[in-house]
Amino acid sequence: MEAVRRLGSEKPVVIFSKSNCCISHAIHMLICSFGANPMVYELDQHPKGREIENALLALGCNPSVPAVFIGKLFVGGSNEIMSLNVQGKLKPLLIRANAIWM
């Protein structure tokens, strides 16, 4: 689990994804639409993908992808990101994490 937290803190926005997951792609596109450039780890193509996926499940991310870290903190999966966006809280969170500038 420590490896996931370390990877999740490498950039202002980190997305754990799978290359064949349309929801992960949609979350990636949503975050990019604000001008952010997230680090994306495709677990089905990562050498330690299975270990990372198990750690994400242990963090409470079910399903395991997408899993989003913003500002070094685990925010959650697609439901949490979409809720933040609908509430108008995603953009300010990205600004505070220095993922985008206004």
N, CA, C and O atoms as a DFTB+ gen file, in Angstrom:
408 C
 N C O
     1  1       0.824      -1.189       0.000
     2  2       0.000       0.000       0.000
     3  2       0.867       1.252       0.000
     4  3       0.481       2.276      -0.563
     5  1       2.031       1.176       0.625
     6  2       2.938       2.325       0.651
     7  2       3.393       2.696      -0.751
     8  3       3.564       3.877      -1.053
     9  1       3.591       1.702      -1.612
    10  2       4.003       1.967      -2.997
    11  2       2.925       2.755      -3.731
    12  3       3.237       3.640      -4.527
    13  1       1.662       2.440      -3.468
    14  2       0.557       3.174      -4.104
    15  2       0.548       4.616      -3.631
    16  3       0.380       5.529      -4.439
    17  1       0.725       4.835      -2.346
    18  2       0.747       6.208      -1.820
    19  2       1.944       6.983      -2.386
    20  3       1.834       8.174      -2.679
    21  1       3.081       6.306      -2.539
    22  2       4.258       6.958      -3.111
    23  2       3.998       7.341      -4.569
    24  3       4.273       8.469      -4.975
    25  1       3.470       6.406      -5.347
    26  2       3.152       6.700      -6.744
    27  2       2.088       7.794      -6.839
    28  3       2.144       8.650      -7.722
    29  1       1.124       7.759      -5.926
    30  2       0.045       8.742      -5.913
    31  2       0.487      10.145      -5.557
    32  3      -0.259      11.103      -5.759
    33  1       1.693      10.277      -5.029
    34  2       2.172      11.602      -4.639
    35  2       3.249      12.136      -5.592
    36  3       3.842      13.182      -5.326
    37  1       3.505      11.430      -6.692
    38  2       4.554      11.847      -7.616
    39  2       4.216      13.107      -8.410
    40  3       5.113      13.870      -8.769
    41  1       2.951      13.327      -8.681
    42  2       2.498      14.491      -9.448
    43  2       1.254      15.044      -8.767
    44  3       0.671      14.384      -7.906
    45  1       0.841      16.264      -9.149
    46  2      -0.365      16.826      -8.532
    47  2      -1.621      15.976      -8.744
    48  3      -2.498      15.938      -7.881
    49  1      -1.708      15.288      -9.904
    50  2      -2.844      14.397     -10.159
    51  2      -2.306      13.078     -10.696
    52  3      -1.534      13.048     -11.655
    53  1      -2.729      11.991     -10.060
    54  2      -2.333      10.654     -10.491
    55  2      -3.600       9.813     -10.620
    56  3      -4.447       9.784      -9.728
    57  1      -3.701       9.133     -11.761
    58  2      -4.849       8.266     -12.017
    59  2      -4.340       6.841     -12.226
    60  3      -3.463       6.599     -13.056
    61  1      -4.895       5.914     -11.472
    62  2      -4.639       4.501     -11.699
    63  2      -5.801       3.998     -12.545
    64  3      -6.967       4.167     -12.189
    65  1      -5.462       3.380     -13.667
    66  2      -6.435       3.065     -14.693
    67  2      -6.149       1.709     -15.290
    68  3      -5.176       1.047     -14.927
    69  1      -7.001       1.300     -16.206
    70  2      -6.728       0.149     -17.077
    71  2      -7.006       0.619     -18.497
    72  3      -7.950       1.371     -18.737
    73  1      -6.186       0.176     -19.425
    74  2      -6.274       0.679     -20.794
    75  2      -7.604       0.370     -21.472
    76  3      -7.975       1.055     -22.426
    77  1      -8.322      -0.632     -21.010
    78  2      -9.589      -1.010     -21.628
    79  2     -10.812      -0.528     -20.839
    80  3     -11.930      -0.958     -21.121
    81  1     -10.617       0.348     -19.866
    82  2     -11.717       0.814     -19.020
    83  2     -12.230       2.163     -19.512
    84  3     -11.533       3.173     -19.417
    85  1     -13.449       2.172     -20.036
    86  2     -14.007       3.418     -20.581
    87  2     -14.276       4.457     -19.488
    88  3     -14.178       5.655     -19.751
    89  1     -14.607       4.029     -18.287
    90  2     -14.843       4.973     -17.191
    91  2     -13.532       5.654     -16.802
    92  3     -13.504       6.859     -16.553
    93  1     -12.448       4.881     -16.751
    94  2     -11.136       5.472     -16.460
    95  2     -10.780       6.508     -17.514
    96  3     -10.267       7.579     -17.192
    97  1     -11.052       6.188     -18.767
    98  2     -10.774       7.131     -19.855
    99  2     -11.601       8.406     -19.692
   100  3     -11.091       9.509     -19.890
   101  1     -12.875       8.255     -19.331
   102  2     -13.745       9.422     -19.143
   103  2     -13.248      10.315     -18.001
   104  3     -13.267      11.539     -18.123
   105  1     -12.809       9.716     -16.904
   106  2     -12.281      10.498     -15.776
   107  2     -10.998      11.204     -16.190
   108  3     -10.793      12.366     -15.840
   109  1     -10.137      10.522     -16.928
   110  2      -8.913      11.133     -17.435
   111  2      -9.247      12.344     -18.307
   112  3      -8.644      13.405     -18.148
   113  1     -10.200      12.195     -19.224
   114  2     -10.585      13.292     -20.112
   115  2     -11.210      14.455     -19.335
   116  3     -10.968      15.618     -19.658
   117  1     -12.009      14.143     -18.316
   118  2     -12.609      15.191     -17.489
   119  2     -11.527      16.019     -16.817
   120  3     -11.571      17.249     -16.860
   121  1     -10.566      15.367     -16.202
   122  2      -9.491      16.076     -15.501
   123  2      -8.647      16.877     -16.493
   124  3      -8.249      18.006     -16.204
   125  1      -8.378      16.299     -17.649
   126  2      -7.615      17.021     -18.683
   127  2      -8.383      18.230     -19.212
   128  3      -7.775      19.216     -19.628
   129  1      -9.709      18.162     -19.200
   130  2     -10.514      19.276     -19.717
   131  2     -10.328      20.550     -18.895
   132  3     -10.623      21.644     -19.376
   133  1      -9.846      20.421     -17.672
   134  2      -9.545      21.587     -16.839
   135  2      -8.141      22.128     -17.108
   136  3      -7.770      23.182     -16.590
   137  1      -7.365      21.412     -17.914
   138  2      -6.001      21.819     -18.219
   139  2      -4.948      21.082     -17.422
   140  3      -3.762      21.396     -17.524
   141  1      -5.360      20.105     -16.628
   142  2      -4.404      19.325     -15.846
   143  2      -3.737      18.282     -16.739
   144  3      -4.284      17.882     -17.767
   145  1      -2.569      17.859     -16.334
   146  2      -1.823      16.825     -17.048
   147  2      -1.503      15.697     -16.061
   148  3      -0.396      15.630     -15.527
   149  1      -2.471      14.819     -15.826
   150  2      -2.268      13.793     -14.804
   151  2      -1.274      12.718     -15.231
   152  3      -1.102      12.437     -16.417
   153  1      -0.633      12.135     -14.245
   154  2       0.179      10.939     -14.461
   155  2      -0.798       9.771     -14.441
   156  3      -1.580       9.627     -13.501
   157  1      -0.754       8.941     -15.471
   158  2      -1.682       7.811     -15.562
   159  2      -0.890       6.516     -15.528
   160  3       0.032       6.320     -16.319
   161  1      -1.253       5.642     -14.615
   162  2      -0.674       4.307     -14.530
   163  2      -1.714       3.307     -15.028
   164  3      -2.755       3.112     -14.399
   165  1      -1.421       2.680     -16.159
   166  2      -2.302       1.648     -16.718
   167  2      -1.923       0.326     -16.055
   168  3      -0.892      -0.263     -16.381
   169  1      -2.750      -0.134     -15.134
   170  2      -2.397      -1.305     -14.332
   171  2      -2.272      -2.585     -15.144
   172  3      -1.516      -3.483     -14.773
   173  1      -3.004      -2.677     -16.245
   174  2      -2.895      -3.877     -17.072
   175  2      -1.617      -3.892     -17.905
   176  3      -1.314      -4.889     -18.561
   177  1      -0.865      -2.787     -17.881
   178  2       0.396      -2.714     -18.622
   179  2       1.592      -2.482     -17.693
   180  3       2.734      -2.434     -18.149
   181  1       1.332      -2.341     -16.407
   182  2       2.384      -2.066     -15.428
   183  2       2.917      -3.388     -14.866
   184  3       2.132      -4.292     -14.576
   185  1       4.241      -3.513     -14.710
   186  2       4.790      -4.779     -14.196
   187  2       4.274      -5.170     -12.803
   188  3       4.199      -6.355     -12.481
   189  1       3.925      -4.192     -11.994
   190  2       3.389      -4.487     -10.657
   191  2       1.906      -4.155     -10.575
   192  3       1.381      -3.861      -9.500
   193  1       1.243      -4.205     -11.713
   194  2      -0.172      -3.833     -11.793
   195  2      -1.070      -4.591     -10.849
   196  3      -1.947      -3.998     -10.222
   197  1      -0.870      -5.900     -10.732
   198  2      -1.709      -6.727      -9.855
   199  2      -1.532      -6.319      -8.393
   200  3      -2.511      -6.223      -7.652
   201  1      -0.287      -6.077      -7.976
   202  2      -0.020      -5.636      -6.596
   203  2      -0.655      -4.274      -6.326
   204  3      -1.252      -4.057      -5.271
   205  1      -0.523      -3.369      -7.279
   206  2      -1.102      -2.031      -7.120
   207  2      -2.617      -2.128      -7.031
   208  3      -3.237      -1.465      -6.200
   209  1      -3.213      -2.949      -7.881
   210  2      -4.662      -3.128      -7.870
   211  2      -5.143      -3.664      -6.520
   212  3      -6.158      -3.199      -6.001
   213  1      -4.436      -4.624      -5.953
   214  2      -4.800      -5.165      -4.636
   215  2      -4.690      -4.097      -3.553
   216  3      -5.520      -4.043      -2.645
   217  1      -3.671      -3.252      -3.647
   218  2      -3.516      -2.167      -2.666
   219  2      -4.645      -1.147      -2.801
   220  3      -5.124      -0.621      -1.796
   221  1      -5.069      -0.865      -4.021
   222  2      -6.190       0.066      -4.222
   223  2      -7.479      -0.507      -3.633
   224  3      -8.268       0.220      -3.030
   225  1      -7.683      -1.784      -3.807
   226  2      -8.852      -2.430      -3.206
   227  2      -8.789      -2.322      -1.686
   228  3      -9.814      -2.102      -1.040
   229  1      -7.600      -2.472      -1.112
   230  2      -7.427      -2.356       0.339
   231  2      -7.700      -0.937       0.815
   232  3      -8.127      -0.733       1.952
   233  1      -7.453       0.057      -0.059
   234  2      -7.749       1.449       0.285
   235  2      -9.249       1.738       0.245
   236  3      -9.699       2.781       0.720
   237  1     -10.012       0.818      -0.319
   238  2     -11.453       1.002      -0.392
   239  2     -11.948       1.398      -1.762
   240  3     -13.117       1.754      -1.912
   241  1     -11.101       1.345      -2.756
   242  2     -11.499       1.682      -4.113
   243  2     -12.031       0.421      -4.786
   244  3     -11.261      -0.434      -5.223
   245  1     -13.352       0.318      -4.864
   246  2     -13.975      -0.857      -5.446
   247  2     -15.074      -0.423      -6.400
   248  3     -16.104       0.069      -5.939
   249  1     -14.909      -0.578      -7.698
   250  2     -13.834      -1.290      -8.376
   251  2     -12.499      -0.565      -8.236
   252  3     -12.445       0.606      -7.860
   253  1     -11.444      -1.276      -8.541
   254  2     -10.099      -0.750      -8.286
   255  2      -9.712       0.408      -9.192
   256  3      -8.865       1.220      -8.821
   257  1     -10.313       0.502     -10.368
   258  2     -10.012       1.613     -11.272
   259  2     -11.302       2.256     -11.755
   260  3     -12.312       1.564     -11.884
   261  1     -11.303       3.532     -12.021
   262  2     -10.191       4.448     -11.805
   263  2     -10.029       4.782     -10.329
   264  3     -10.996       4.784      -9.568
   265  1      -8.811       5.060      -9.945
   266  2      -8.494       5.533      -8.601
   267  2      -7.687       6.814      -8.777
   268  3      -6.678       6.829      -9.482
   269  1      -8.136       7.881      -8.137
   270  2      -7.548       9.195      -8.381
   271  2      -6.959       9.781      -7.102
   272  3      -7.600       9.814      -6.052
   273  1      -5.720      10.239      -7.226
   274  2      -5.045      10.990      -6.175
   275  2      -4.912      12.427      -6.669
   276  3      -4.471      12.664      -7.793
   277  1      -5.290      13.374      -5.836
   278  2      -5.123      14.794      -6.149
   279  2      -4.433      15.436      -4.962
   280  3      -4.879      15.299      -3.823
   281  1      -3.342      16.137      -5.235
   282  2      -2.597      16.777      -4.158
   283  2      -2.072      15.790      -3.136
   284  3      -2.076      16.071      -1.938
   285  1      -1.625      14.643      -3.598
   286  2      -1.037      13.581      -2.769
   287  2      -2.041      12.848      -1.892
   288  3      -1.656      12.012      -1.075
   289  1      -3.323      13.153      -2.052
   290  2      -4.365      12.503      -1.252
   291  2      -5.246      11.633      -2.126
   292  3      -5.574      12.007      -3.252
   293  1      -5.627      10.485      -1.619
   294  2      -6.539       9.609      -2.338
   295  2      -7.929      10.228      -2.290
   296  3      -8.506      10.391      -1.215
   297  1      -8.467      10.574      -3.467
   298  2      -9.783      11.204      -3.553
   299  2     -10.866      10.151      -3.733
   300  3     -11.948      10.265      -3.158
   301  1     -10.579       9.124      -4.532
   302  2     -11.558       8.067      -4.737
   303  2     -11.629       7.643      -6.182
   304  3     -10.693       7.843      -6.957
   305  1     -12.757       7.054      -6.531
   306  2     -12.981       6.555      -7.878
   307  2     -13.857       7.481      -8.692
   308  3     -13.961       8.675      -8.407
   309  1     -14.479       6.923      -9.698
   310  2     -15.275       7.731     -10.626
   311  2     -16.454       8.419      -9.943
   312  3     -16.761       9.567     -10.265
   313  1     -17.118       7.746      -9.012
   314  2     -18.262       8.369      -8.329
   315  2     -17.844       9.618      -7.569
   316  3     -18.527      10.641      -7.623
   317  1     -16.735       9.535      -6.868
   318  2     -16.266      10.680      -6.081
   319  2     -15.830      11.830      -6.994
   320  3     -16.126      12.991      -6.713
   321  1     -15.134      11.513      -8.077
   322  2     -14.678      12.564      -8.996
   323  2     -15.862      13.231      -9.675
   324  3     -15.904      14.457      -9.777
   325  1     -16.822      12.447     -10.139
   326  2     -18.005      13.029     -10.785
   327  2     -18.815      13.859      -9.796
   328  3     -19.321      14.922     -10.157
   329  1     -18.944      13.398      -8.568
   330  2     -19.666      14.175      -7.551
   331  2     -18.982      15.507      -7.284
   332  3     -19.639      16.543      -7.191
   333  1     -17.656      15.473      -7.161
   334  2     -16.915      16.724      -6.956
   335  2     -17.129      17.674      -8.121
   336  3     -17.275      18.879      -7.920
   337  1     -17.148      17.145      -9.329
   338  2     -17.343      17.983     -10.505
   339  2     -18.738      18.603     -10.517
   340  3     -18.883      19.799     -10.770
   341  1     -19.754      17.803     -10.248
   342  2     -21.136      18.295     -10.246
   343  2     -21.326      19.368      -9.169
   344  3     -22.075      20.323      -9.370
   345  1     -20.655      19.212      -8.040
   346  2     -20.756      20.172      -6.940
   347  2     -19.880      21.408      -7.158
   348  3     -19.910      22.335      -6.349
   349  1     -19.107      21.428      -8.235
   350  2     -18.223      22.554      -8.501
   351  2     -16.980      22.565      -7.627
   352  3     -16.356      23.611      -7.453
   353  1     -16.614      21.416      -7.074
   354  2     -15.474      21.345      -6.157
   355  2     -14.219      20.743      -6.790
   356  3     -13.142      20.803      -6.197
   357  1     -14.344      20.165      -7.984
   358  2     -13.180      19.528      -8.599
   359  2     -12.160      20.562      -9.052
   360  3     -10.968      20.410      -8.785
   361  1     -12.604      21.600      -9.726
   362  2     -11.675      22.632     -10.216
   363  2     -10.906      23.288      -9.070
   364  3      -9.683      23.401      -9.165
   365  1     -11.566      23.729      -7.987
   366  2     -10.801      24.298      -6.867
   367  2      -9.804      23.309      -6.255
   368  3      -8.724      23.704      -5.816
   369  1     -10.166      22.035      -6.226
   370  2      -9.254      21.017      -5.706
   371  2      -8.018      20.896      -6.594
   372  3      -6.902      20.764      -6.091
   373  1      -8.212      20.941      -7.898
   374  2      -7.086      20.898      -8.834
   375  2      -6.209      22.137      -8.704
   376  3      -4.987      22.053      -8.821
   377  1      -6.828      23.273      -8.465
   378  2      -6.065      24.521      -8.279
   379  2      -5.208      24.433      -7.006
   380  3      -4.022      24.762      -7.028
   381  1      -5.818      23.988      -5.898
   382  2      -5.086      23.865      -4.641
   383  2      -3.926      22.885      -4.735
   384  3      -2.918      23.042      -4.046
   385  1      -4.068      21.874      -5.585
   386  2      -3.002      20.875      -5.756
   387  2      -1.935      21.344      -6.746
   388  3      -0.981      20.619      -7.027
   389  1      -2.101      22.551      -7.269
   390  2      -1.197      23.096      -8.292
   391  2      -1.167      22.257      -9.553
   392  3      -0.150      22.189     -10.244
   393  1      -2.303      21.612      -9.852
   394  2      -2.426      20.848     -11.087
   395  2      -2.815      21.766     -12.245
   396  3      -2.502      21.490     -13.402
   397  1      -3.504      22.868     -11.915
   398  2      -3.866      23.884     -12.907
   399  2      -3.656      25.250     -12.272
   400  3      -3.624      25.384     -11.049
   401  1      -3.516      26.244     -13.111
   402  2      -3.320      27.603     -12.634
   403  2      -4.385      28.484     -13.234
   404  3      -4.797      28.284     -14.377
   405  1      -4.826      29.443     -12.483
   406  2      -5.855      30.373     -12.971
   407  2      -5.335      31.776     -12.932
   408  3      -6.047      32.709     -13.302
